[in-house]
Amino acid sequence: MCTFVHNSFPGMNRKRALISDIFKVKKRRTGADKFGIKSDELGPTDVRASLEYLMTLFPRKLFNDTLPQIVLKHQLYSIHHDKTLVDKEVNKLREDGELLMFQLGFDAEAFALVFTADYKAKVSAGEEGRDTRGAVDKFLEKVLSPCTDLSFNKDQMIREFLFTDTEITQLVKAGVLTVRDAGSWWLSIPNSGRFTKNFIQGRKGVLGMVKKSRYGEVLQAELEGRRTASHVKFHIKYHIHDLVGAELVDSIATTSGTLLRFVDS
């Protein structure tokens, strides 16, 4: 089995410094039974169902259907009160080879989730006619069947998976690996930088809508009905699940409906 390595991306300090602290995922302080679901009644299959629901909010057309559907793990926390259950079921799906997890780099605590079949299909389609196709096909077959790792070192790639230095270079070129540091690489989603850019812009835009509301709070139904700025490309519900799960806003049940309140950090 591959070895998990949890370090920061090299050279990312400056890039991270450009992103406000509001984008950091905070440790969960409250439950989030605010989306019409009672978390006490949820079970393992419902975690998968929630994941599939969140996937439907991903804007496939924005990326010309070239990216797999991406969900951030903490978005599940906006639906399920039991964070431990979510983590357990996510890990089981990864161990069963159904799900992959990625560190996107803009936040050390933000993990992207992608269904393995979707990832393989999109990567394979993107490799049509490319000279990296052979190395990538070998990677998809040998490394992801299944793999629970976020990163790999050179010894693993050469001794365990039998890749040559040239093939590793091709995998980096194809975007399925990105350099972590000398002799190690992160599992990655090709062209995911486009997702990250649009996601951060949208998060900032929707969070600003909440913050600028009277008293820094707004009914969720009202927010969902508002017109968003042009730089918010994702479905607003995608961002609401992100903001609640990351605890950038508090989600409060009221007689008028769910209230979203800006968290002043």
PyMOL commands that set and color helices and strands:
alter all, ss='L'
color gray80, all
select helices_A, chain A and resi 13-17+21-23+39-41+44-56+60-63+73-76+83-95+116-126+133-142+154-160+165-174+192-211+214-216+220-225+236-245
alter helices_A, ss='H'
color red, helices_A
select strands_A, chain A and resi 71-72+99-103+111-115+151-153+177-181+184-187+217-219+249-254+257-262
alter strands_A, ss='S'
color yellow, strands_A
deselect
rebuild
show_as cartoon
